């Protein structure tokens, strides 16, 4: 079985043999000026995970039950 690579899943500098060279050039030019703040990305992931945890707790709450305390950690 042969696995196809996705342009979004590239982890190294290998190029996808079926990718259009024009698309590769566009991606390269866009990536040159693009920076990612990994700490901020991690904070957002944790915030979303906490929000999901809180929402699940609230969804399983029985009527008349006091709402759960806010999620402070995972």
C-alpha positions as semicolon CSV with decimal commas, in nm:
position;residue;x (nm);y (nm);z (nm)
1;X;0,000;0,000;0,000
2;X;0,133;0,343;-0,090
3;X;0,055;0,639;0,134
4;X;-0,015;0,977;-0,021
5;X;0,133;1,278;0,151
6;X;-0,075;1,582;0,224
7;X;0,069;1,932;0,174
8;X;-0,055;2,018;0,523
9;X;0,130;1,725;0,681
10;X;0,478;1,797;0,545
11;X;0,729;1,768;0,826
12;X;1,050;1,798;0,633
13;X;1,178;1,951;0,309
14;X;1,081;1,661;0,082
15;X;0,842;1,764;-0,191
16;X;0,532;1,575;-0,290
17;X;0,601;1,420;-0,633
18;X;0,248;1,497;-0,754
19;X;0,241;1,856;-0,632
20;X;0,224;2,128;-0,895
21;X;0,551;2,330;-0,894
22;X;0,354;2,656;-0,907
23;X;0,168;2,559;-0,589
24;X;0,496;2,467;-0,420
25;X;0,636;2,809;-0,511
26;X;0,330;2,988;-0,373
27;X;0,351;2,791;-0,046
28;X;0,723;2,867;-0,015
29;X;0,670;3,242;-0,070
30;X;0,387;3,259;0,185
31;X;0,583;3,059;0,444
32;X;0,879;3,299;0,428
33;X;0,691;3,578;0,605
34;X;0,486;3,361;0,838
35;X;0,573;3,317;1,206
36;X;0,396;3,109;1,469
37;X;0,405;3,179;1,842
38;X;0,408;2,822;1,974
39;X;0,346;2,932;2,332
40;X;0,029;3,115;2,230
41;X;-0,085;2,815;2,024
42;X;-0,034;2,590;2,327
43;X;-0,230;2,832;2,549
44;X;-0,521;2,832;2,303
45;X;-0,522;2,452;2,283
46;X;-0,535;2,428;2,664
47;X;-0,806;2,695;2,684
48;X;-1,019;2,505;2,432
49;X;-0,963;2,177;2,617
50;X;-1,074;2,339;2,945
51;X;-1,380;2,486;2,777
52;X;-1,472;2,142;2,638
53;X;-1,426;1,985;2,982
54;X;-1,650;2,249;3,139
55;X;-1,914;2,209;2,867
56;X;-1,920;1,830;2,913
57;X;-1,962;1,873;3,288
58;X;-2,251;2,113;3,234
59;X;-2,419;1,888;2,978
60;X;-2,427;1,592;3,216
61;X;-2,553;1,802;3,507
62;X;-2,886;1,688;3,637
63;X;-3,162;1,947;3,678
64;X;-3,138;2,124;4,011
65;X;-2,775;2,024;4,055
66;X;-2,538;2,302;4,146
67;X;-2,316;2,370;3,845
68;X;-1,966;2,228;3,869
69;X;-1,681;2,450;3,977
70;X;-1,490;2,612;3,693
71;X;-1,227;2,391;3,533
72;X;-0,887;2,516;3,647
73;X;-0,679;2,242;3,498
74;X;-0,707;1,933;3,290
